[in-house]
Amino acid sequence: MAIPSRLNSPRFTRPWRSYSTRRVWSVLSRLALALCLSGGFAFADTLELNPNHPDRYTVVRGDTLWDIAGRFLNRPWQWPEIWHINPEIRNPDLIYPGDTLVLSYVNGVPQIGLENAGYDSAPAYEDSDPYEQKLSPRIRSKPISQAIPTIPMNIVHPFLSRPQVVGPDELNQAPYVVAFADEHIIGGYGNRMFVRSIGEGAPTAYTVLRSGNPYKDADTGETLGYEAVYIGDAHVEQVGDPATLFIERTEQEARIGDRLLPLRSEQLRLSFQPHAPKSKVRGHIIGVVNGVNQIGQYSIVALDRGTADGIEVGHVLQILQRGTMIRDLIGPYSGETVNAPEQKAGLLMVFRPYERVSYALVMHAARALHVLDAVQTP
C-alpha cells in the first residue's frame, strides 16, 4: 500500500518522531539504570516480583507507597528500580489516589507505570485532517500534599518536627525551669514559668524537654545520647534571670528542672525513598519509643547506628531476632547449652537519623521483636 506523500511532511513527522524518540530514550535509560543498579544482566534475578502480584492496581486513599510496593515486589524497597517515571508528569515520582498502576515488561525487565500517564488512551489530535495529525499530551498536575505517603506520616510526624535525641551535655547546659507563677507546682497550657536564664538576643520560642533513658551501643556499652522526652512549647514574655515564659502547648505537665532548647524551624520531609544501604551495616535495636514493651508493625525503635555510621533517611534494614539459648539433653554433656542462630524477623526503615542514633519505623514483623535484636543490610 502506497504511503501518501503528505505523511512525510514536516508537520506530520516531527510530532511523531518526537514521541518515538522520547519512548526509545525512555526505554534505553530505564534499561541502563537497571543494569547499573544490578551490576550486570542479573537484574531480573535480583528484582523479585511478589508471586501474587496484580497486573494492575488502582490506588485508594489510605494506601502507602510501601504497601503498594509490597503488592508487586518481594522486596518493597526495590520500588525505585521498577517504577517508570513518566517525564510528561509534573511530579513524576508521586502517586495519587485514583491512579491505576500497570505492570508491564520492556526487554524482559518488569516495570510499573501509570496507565495513560501523560497521554490519553488514544492520541489526541489538534485538527481533523488525518494526514496532519499532531499528538497532544495532557499534563497531569496535582498538589504534592495529596500524594500518597511512603509510610504512615501521622506516626512519624512528631519525630520530624521535634528534637528526640540529645547529646550527653546538651541538656545539662540548657536553660531550666526553676518555678511556676501563681504558686503552681507543675505547669500546663496557659501557665507561666520562670526559667534560668534567657537574656537579650536569645531565641524567643522554646521546646520544653526532659532527659529520658540513655541510648547505649549494644556492643560496647558506650552512651550515644539520651532520649529527649517532649513536654511542650513556650515563648518568652520577659527576658532575664529568671526569664518569664508562657506555656502555649503541652503533652505532659512541665516540672521544675525541665530543660529548654530553642524551637527548631525545620521543613518537614513529606516523602521518603526506601533503599538498602550500599555498604554492609550492622547494628541493634536499643530502645522502643512511647514506653511500650512489645515491638510490632509501625512501632518506632531507636538504633545504635547513625549518620556517623553511614545511615541515611530511607535506609531499609533487615531485623534479626536474637538466637535463644537451647539446652542439649541428648549429647555426651547433658545439660550443655548452645546458642540458636539468628532468625529473620522483619524489616524497618530509618526516617530520622542523628549522628550516633537513628529512629526507624518497623514496616514488617514476621516474628516477635525485642530490644537488642540485630539489624543489618538486607
Beta strands, then each sheet from edge to edge (+ up, - down):
strand 1: 56-58
strand 2: 100-106
strand 3: 109-114
strand 4: 165-166
strand 5: 176-180
strand 6: 192-196
strand 7: 205-216
strand 8: 223-238
strand 9: 243-250
strand 10: 259-262
strand 11: 282-288
strand 12: 300-303
strand 13: 316-321
strand 14: 325-328
strand 15: 336-339
strand 16: 343-353
strand 17: 358-365
strand 18: 374-376
sheet 1: 1+ 2- 3+
sheet 2: 4+ 8- 7+ 10-
sheet 3: 4+ 8- 9+ 6- 5+
sheet 4: 11+ 12- 17+ 16- 13+ 18- 11+
sheet 5: 14+ 15-
end
